Amino acid sequence: MADDEKEIVTLHPSTGRWLVGSFAGWLLLLSCVILIGIPILLLIWLNRRFTLYRITDQRIILEHGVLFRKIDEIELYRVKDVRLDFSLLNQMVNIGTISLNSSDASTNGNPMTMPHIWEARKHRETLRTIVEAYVADEDAAREGRRGLWAGEFQPPWDWRRHAKAY
């Protein structure tokens, strides 16, 4: 993270609430009774334990992987929509899947999903609030001609033609 970047919230998928809040979780619990599901449950727990979603005031960072770590991030200004999905069982245990639609090239047009998040409604609202605040700050900078918008835009072809002259 950059020095001027402030972390707002860190999230993990909830294995315990997934177990009782989803059909797949109940099937796994049933299979644990006959000892087949215990290794599967351990693998699911490890995967979720090593999955981390960080929401900062500039971007959303996804870190996942047990042996091989992978880090994906989406800049807040690229987030176009924040969606929340949950089943009836999910609602009973207060978990949900947060999906982010963005214009980020790394997502290839697919939403970035954060499954089985505890208190997902609250975290979706936090995300929506910081995305809107970021867009408002960007608009204010553009109108005030600050930062990136302080200078005049020079098309790349003009810049290259000028650079070749020297």
N, C-alpha and C positions, 0 to 999 in steps of 0.2 A: 504494500500500500504506500501511496505517496505520503510525504510528511504532512501535507495540508488536508489529507483525507481523513474523515472521522467515521468510525464504524458505528452503525446505528443498531443493528441487531445481528445475532448469529443464530442459525437454526439447524436442527438435525431432524431427519425423519424419525417418527416415534414408532419403535418396534412394538412396544407393549400395547399401545392403543390400536395399532394396526392389527394385532392378534385378535382383539375382541371387537374391533370395529370394521372388519371386512370378512367377506365370505371365505376368501383364501386363508385368512388367519384362523378362522374356525376349523377349516379342513386340516390345517397344519396342527392345531391343538389336538384334534381328534387323532391324527396320525402319531402324535407324540405319546398318546396312551398306549399304542402298540410299539413304541420305541423307534419307529421308522423316521419320524419327523424331527427327532432331536438334532441330528447332524444338519438337516436342512434349516432348522431354526437357528442354529449356531452360525451358519453361513449368512443367513439373512441379517442376523444381528450384527455380525462383523461388517457387512456391506453398509448397513445404515450407520453404524458407529463411526465409520471412516468416510461418511458423506457429510459435507459441511456447506451450508449456504451462508455467505456473509453479505449483508446489505450495508453499504456505506453511503455517504452523501454524494458519491460520484458514480458508483457502479454496483453491480450485483455479481458476486464471485461464487462459482460452484467448484468445490474441490471434492473429488471422489476417487476411490480406488484403494485397495488394501496393499497389494504388492507394488503396483505401478500406479502412481498418482497422476491424475489428470486435472488441470485447472482450466475452466472456461469462465469467461466474464462477459457481461453486457453493460455497456455504458448507459447510464440512466436516460440520456437524451435520445437513445435509440428505442426505448421501450414505448410501444404503441398502445398496448392493452394489457391489463392484469385481470385474469379470470380465476374463479374459484370453482372447483368441482368436488362434490361429495355425495356419497350414497346415504341411504337411511341409517345404516349401521355406523357410517363415518360420523353422521350428525349426532348420534347417541353418545359417542365418545369424544366428540369435539376435535376431529382431525379432518383434513381435506388436502386436495392437490391444488397448488397454486401454479398457474400457467402464465408465462410471459410471452406475448407476441412482440417481436421487435424487428427492426430493419437491420440488425447486425448480421454481417456476412457469415459468421461462424454458425448461426442457427440454420442456415439453408432454407429459410422460410418456415421452419418448424418451431413450435413454441418450446421455450425452456421450461421444463416442469420441475416442480418441487413436491414430490409425493409424500403423503402421510405426515403432514406438518400439524403439530398440535397447536390449537388455537389459530387455525388458518384464517378465519375471518378477520381477526385482529391484525395479523401480519399482512394480509392482503390490503387492508385499509392503510397500514403504515407504508407499504410499497406505493400505493396509489398517491398518497399524500406527498411523499418525497419526490416521486416522478413529476407530479404537477408543480411542485416548488422548483425543481430543477429547470423545467421548461419555462416557468415564469421568470426565473433569474436570467436564463439565456435570452429571452425576449427583451428584458430590460437592458441587458448589455448591448444587444443589437440596436435598440432604439437610442441608447446613450452613446453609441459608437465607442464602446470600451472593449478592451481585449482584442480578440480576433477581428472584430468589426471596426477597429480604430483606423485602419488604413484603407487604401483604395485597392480594389481587386484587379489583378492583372491576369488576363487569360494565359494559360500555360504556353500557347503557341507564340504569343507576344514576348513572353519572358525568354523562351528558347531562342527566338530570333535576335533578341537584344543580347543574350549571353554569347551567341556565336560571333557577334560583331566584335567582341573583345578578345 
